[in-house]
């Protein structure tokens, strides 16, 4: 079974994806982490974003893998586990910028499909619309900007990062604008996706709603 989980930044996609994967016995896949791994490689190697063809070749030359074990999504870049480097705001911001480049998205499309396989819960921003349009069940999560910024802020603080709530709110808003306005695979709600507003819901409540959908369609 393939389940796609789409939605904007800070809506809780990764947490809910992992919880669902555990309950359903599936793998959890984070395409956001894949883009952040690419951003990490670009920053480390000092690759320019201006020459898009050179950038495409660089991305195509990367070996990216992901596995789900012990309740954690681990992302590997050329055989190295880089998961611990991917939460830095600078990497997240760069990932958002490269995600708007069509050539990068094209280079990563088959990578994401390969990692997803046939049995997984996959989260991102264009999973149900572009990456896995054939997903068995599509979910679109949403929440107010204030709630999403607070969730993101609390997550970053839990990772030991020194950020302010206002700073995170600006970052989330900027990310929203980039994701929704990019010409290649913008963030949209797939027509056949189930919409869930998580603003006033706990993680357990969101997971239970999705499980009801899964079970109703499995009958």
C-alpha positions as CSV (number, residue, x, y, z in Angstrom):
1,X,0.0,0.0,0.0
2,X,1.2,3.5,-0.9
3,X,-0.1,6.5,1.1
4,X,0.9,10.0,0.2
5,X,0.9,12.8,2.8
6,X,1.1,16.3,1.4
7,X,0.9,19.7,3.0
8,X,2.8,22.9,3.9
9,X,5.7,23.3,6.3
10,X,5.1,22.7,10.0
11,X,1.8,20.9,9.5
12,X,3.2,17.7,11.1
13,X,3.7,15.5,8.1
14,X,6.8,13.7,9.3
15,X,5.5,12.9,12.7
16,X,2.2,11.6,11.4
17,X,3.9,9.7,8.6
18,X,6.1,7.8,11.1
19,X,3.1,7.1,13.4
20,X,1.1,5.7,10.5
21,X,4.0,3.6,9.2
22,X,4.4,2.0,12.6
23,X,0.7,1.2,12.9
24,X,0.3,-0.2,9.4
25,X,3.7,-2.0,9.2
26,X,4.9,0.2,6.3
27,X,8.1,2.2,5.8
28,X,8.1,5.9,6.4
29,X,9.7,8.1,3.7
30,X,10.5,11.8,3.9
31,X,11.0,13.5,0.5
32,X,11.7,16.7,2.3
33,X,14.8,15.1,3.9
34,X,15.9,14.0,0.4
35,X,15.9,17.6,-0.8
36,X,17.7,18.7,2.4
37,X,20.3,16.1,1.8
38,X,20.9,17.6,-1.7
39,X,21.0,21.1,-0.2
40,X,23.6,19.8,2.3
41,X,25.7,18.4,-0.6
42,X,25.4,21.7,-2.6
43,X,26.5,23.7,0.4
44,X,29.3,21.4,1.3
45,X,30.7,21.4,-2.3
46,X,30.0,25.1,-2.9
47,X,27.9,24.3,-6.0
48,X,26.3,27.4,-7.7
49,X,22.6,27.5,-8.3
50,X,23.0,29.7,-11.4
51,X,24.1,27.1,-13.9
52,X,21.1,24.8,-13.8
53,X,22.5,22.2,-16.2
54,X,25.7,21.8,-14.1
55,X,23.4,21.7,-11.0
56,X,21.3,18.9,-12.6
57,X,24.5,16.9,-13.4
58,X,25.7,17.3,-9.8
59,X,22.4,16.1,-8.4
60,X,22.2,13.2,-10.8
61,X,25.7,12.2,-9.6
62,X,24.6,11.9,-6.0
63,X,23.7,8.6,-4.4
64,X,20.8,9.1,-2.1
65,X,19.1,6.4,0.0
66,X,16.7,6.4,2.9
67,X,15.7,3.8,5.4
68,X,13.2,3.6,8.3
69,X,14.4,1.9,11.4
70,X,13.7,2.2,15.1
71,X,11.1,4.8,14.5
72,X,13.5,7.1,12.7
73,X,13.9,8.1,9.0
74,X,17.6,8.0,8.2
75,X,18.9,9.7,5.0
76,X,22.1,8.7,3.3
77,X,24.2,10.7,0.9
78,X,26.9,8.8,-1.0
79,X,26.8,6.1,1.8
80,X,27.0,8.6,4.7
81,X,24.2,9.1,7.2
82,X,23.6,12.8,7.0
83,X,20.4,12.9,9.0
84,X,21.9,14.9,11.8
85,X,22.8,17.8,9.5
86,X,19.4,18.3,7.9
87,X,17.5,20.3,10.5
88,X,19.6,23.4,10.3
89,X,17.6,26.5,9.1
90,X,20.2,27.3,6.5
91,X,19.9,23.8,5.0
92,X,16.1,24.0,5.1
93,X,16.1,27.4,3.4
94,X,18.5,26.2,0.7
95,X,16.4,23.1,0.2
96,X,13.3,25.3,-0.4
97,X,15.2,27.3,-3.1
98,X,16.5,24.3,-5.0
99,X,13.1,22.6,-4.8
100,X,11.8,25.5,-7.0
101,X,14.3,24.5,-9.8
102,X,12.7,22.3,-12.4
103,X,15.9,20.5,-13.3
104,X,16.5,19.5,-9.7
105,X,13.0,18.2,-9.3
106,X,13.3,16.2,-12.5
107,X,16.6,14.7,-11.4
108,X,15.1,13.6,-8.1
109,X,11.7,12.2,-9.3
110,X,12.9,8.7,-9.9
111,X,15.0,8.8,-6.8
112,X,11.9,9.4,-4.7
113,X,9.9,6.8,-6.5
114,X,12.7,4.2,-6.0
115,X,12.9,5.0,-2.3
116,X,9.1,4.9,-1.9
117,X,8.7,1.5,-3.5
118,X,5.3,-0.2,-3.3
119,X,4.6,-0.2,0.4
120,X,5.2,3.1,2.3
121,X,3.8,6.2,3.8
122,X,5.5,9.0,1.9
123,X,5.4,12.7,2.9
124,X,6.2,15.8,1.0
125,X,4.7,18.7,-1.0
126,X,4.0,17.1,-4.4
127,X,3.6,13.4,-3.6
128,X,0.0,12.8,-4.5
129,X,0.1,15.3,-7.4
130,X,3.5,14.4,-9.1
131,X,5.7,11.9,-7.4
132,X,3.1,9.2,-6.6
133,X,0.0,10.2,-8.5
134,X,-0.9,6.5,-8.4
135,X,-0.8,6.3,-4.6
136,X,-3.6,4.2,-3.1
137,X,-4.6,6.8,-0.6
138,X,-3.8,10.5,-0.7
139,X,-4.0,12.8,2.3
140,X,-3.6,16.6,2.4
141,X,-2.8,18.1,5.8
142,X,-3.2,21.8,6.6
143,X,-3.2,24.1,9.6
144,X,-3.1,27.9,10.4
145,X,0.2,29.8,9.9
146,X,0.4,30.5,13.6
147,X,0.0,26.9,14.7
148,X,2.5,25.7,12.0
149,X,5.1,28.3,13.0
150,X,4.7,27.3,16.7
151,X,5.1,23.6,15.9
152,X,8.2,24.3,13.8
153,X,9.7,26.5,16.5
154,X,9.2,23.9,19.2
155,X,10.7,21.2,17.0
156,X,13.8,23.3,16.2
157,X,14.2,24.3,19.9
158,X,14.0,20.6,20.8
159,X,17.0,20.0,18.4
160,X,19.0,22.6,20.4
161,X,18.7,25.3,17.7
162,X,18.6,28.9,18.9
163,X,15.7,30.5,16.9
164,X,12.9,32.9,17.7
165,X,9.2,32.3,17.0
166,X,9.0,35.4,14.8
167,X,12.0,34.2,12.8
168,X,10.5,30.8,12.3
169,X,7.1,32.3,11.3
170,X,8.8,34.4,8.6
171,X,10.7,31.2,7.4
172,X,7.4,29.3,7.2
173,X,5.6,32.1,5.4
174,X,8.5,32.4,2.9
175,X,8.5,28.7,2.4
176,X,4.7,28.7,1.7
177,X,5.1,31.4,-0.9
178,X,7.9,29.6,-2.7
179,X,6.2,26.2,-2.6
180,X,2.9,27.5,-3.9
181,X,4.2,29.8,-6.5
182,X,7.0,27.7,-8.1
183,X,6.4,26.9,-11.7
184,X,7.5,23.2,-11.4
185,X,5.3,20.9,-9.2
186,X,3.8,23.6,-6.9
187,X,2.2,22.7,-3.6
188,X,-1.4,21.9,-4.3
189,X,-4.1,19.8,-2.8
190,X,-4.6,16.8,-5.2
191,X,-8.3,16.6,-6.3
192,X,-8.6,13.0,-5.0
193,X,-6.9,13.7,-1.6
194,X,-8.6,13.7,1.7
195,X,-8.3,17.1,3.4
196,X,-7.6,17.3,7.1
197,X,-7.2,20.6,9.0
198,X,-4.9,19.8,11.9
199,X,-5.0,23.2,13.6
200,X,-7.1,22.0,16.6
201,X,-6.2,18.3,16.4
202,X,-3.6,16.3,18.3
203,X,-1.3,13.9,16.4
204,X,-3.3,11.0,17.7
205,X,-6.6,12.5,16.4
206,X,-5.1,13.1,13.0
207,X,-3.7,9.6,12.8
208,X,-7.0,8.1,13.9
209,X,-8.8,10.1,11.1
210,X,-6.4,8.8,8.5
211,X,-6.7,5.2,9.8
212,X,-10.5,5.4,9.5
213,X,-10.0,6.4,5.8
214,X,-7.6,3.6,5.2
215,X,-9.8,1.0,6.8
216,X,-12.9,2.3,5.1
217,X,-11.2,2.0,1.7
218,X,-9.8,-1.4,2.5
219,X,-13.2,-3.0,3.1
